[in-house]
Amino acid sequence: MKFFVVLFLSLFLQMETVVAKPHILIGAYKPLKDTQDTNGKVLEKNFSPSIGIGYNFDLFNTGFGFSPQFGYIHTKITANDSYGKQKSHSLFLHWDFLYTPEFFPNMSIRFGIGNFIKKISGEGGTVEIPNGSGTDMAIRPDETRTSYSSTFNLGADLNFDLPLGDLITDLGLRAEMFTFRPLSKEYRNYAFMLSGLLYF
């Protein structure tokens, strides 16, 4: 993963705007699958702020493009017990492709794969959680734990053709859904990200 991050940042710093369109994304990330608290009540997951950088590469004027992204998601999780709060930090690296139809040049369909690195830290302890007709004990980490996930990505970009001077060449919106563990019925999960885009 570190190799791909270094490769992406090297491309971002070296490529010229004549062959690619750099951008910053600022948005909100939300997991879509419901979870339950210790009493079995469904918990609503809040939006988490996200920020990232990306490039849209034009592939030989075919209508297709390549759009890698690298970014960060910050989440603060409030526990429903006496063990306080957990903090969650995620990095993502997405390898998406774009298709821009000729009849709607301001919109692009995006699809591809992604990688998420999630770090969770907390104050430790255990919590009893519902599991069907019974309960299980879950351990809350007292140190930073790291997990790695891969996703299938599907979304769309909408550009407004609104240049704001010499630095910002366009504004846009991006909506993207991420499917975690897509081949598993039991553990499949989804997340959604809505971002504003600043093109340079």
Buried (B, 14 or more C-beta within 10 A) or exposed (E): EEEEBEEBEEEBEEBEEEEBBBBBBEBBBBBEEEEEBBEEEEEEBEBBEBEBBBBBBBEEEEBBBBBBBBBBBEBEBEBBEEBEEBEBBBBBBBBBBBBBEEEEEEBBBBBBBBBBBBEBBBEEBEBEBBEEEEEEEEEBEEEEBEEEBEBBBBBBBBBEEEEEEEEBBBBBBBBBBBBBBEEEEEEEBBBBBBBBBBBE
